């Protein structure tokens, strides 16, 4: 059993002993701590709650609802929802914050509490540590019977979210409707099976082929939307002659497209394509994390903007986007963050923008993909002994490449003329992850192997 407490929330496997898995005790104490902190800061007792469709969701939701009532909170319960839907609901409800019950792309035995501030954005590392400290100490009182909180069940946010997407300036419903797209959807039997088809209908897409769209939480394949997990979607696109396929993760904040030939558009290229369209309408800056494709930089420069890199993690990307007033940003895992909507990864926004773009281009997805900058990524890792000084190893590599353009804001990233390599140490195990990218698959793997060999030489000395 596993329990991970980090900047991204309280995440773990269901069952086991307290503090070793995500048990009822762990759920209650960290929910109570977060709620007490929210209420204590502003006096606002309203907290928004939503969940994905995984099988433990109802159980976890019942615990969270009861716990929030026990500290006197007013719970706006959206029920089956998505991460971006809860994010937009928090400010619309003038709530103190929000909780999303989802383990994102993790398998079905996992669940998590993802925590939002009053803006509907993920809490900071400092705020996260405050929650953990209070949750472990339980140094607070619960409400007496006359002060118990109430629950309001609100199922209106599916439509509110869709309406907000349709109202975005550069979403062209008429163009999408006239394009007569045929679209296949794989929602891994979670809430994307509700939200994505409903959005497509609202955008004027009449022909939708739904696979794995029953929100019962029984994931038919690994829920991370990667090529090797999307064979059913590829088959559905080819068998039905679809113009494209759409895959999302269980909480609908990651978005991947399948081309009409059954090949993946590439999760790294979701943000690139969306940015290409937005930047054609509005010149500005972009942001992605250090491990994302260089193609976003190329597209940004081609449109006259400036590209900036942030440390890995949605919170870090959002912080940088605000700092440089980016018009679009996100992560190479299929996460699109469009500030004109809200500062959170949103697959619904990504779908609407990409379909608007394709409708205006009048090209097949494969034709458009061939026009974008071509890069290929390689992902490796080195397993180390626990006693090894990983920071010292990264420092030694930095000295070796001090003459190259490099960044140390998140591990070590070295930018060569035609390739880059990003070295990041794991926070949970003694490994270094090596991400690399080049103009060909061979080039990406070659530069990764070169760097790994050099690290092994340093270790052996």
Helices and strands as residue ranges (DSSP letters): E 3-6, E 9-13, H 24-42, E 46-51, H 57-70, E 74-80, H 83-92, E 97-101, E 110-116, H 125-137, G 145-147, E 151-153, H 157-166, H 173-179, E 182-186, H 192-202, E 207-211, G 227-229, H 231-240, E 244-248, E 255-258, H 267-281, E 285-289, H 295-302, E 307-310, H 314-324, E 326-331, E 335-337, H 347-361, H 365-371, E 376-383, H 390-400, E 405-407, E 412-415, E 420-425, E 431-438, H 441-460
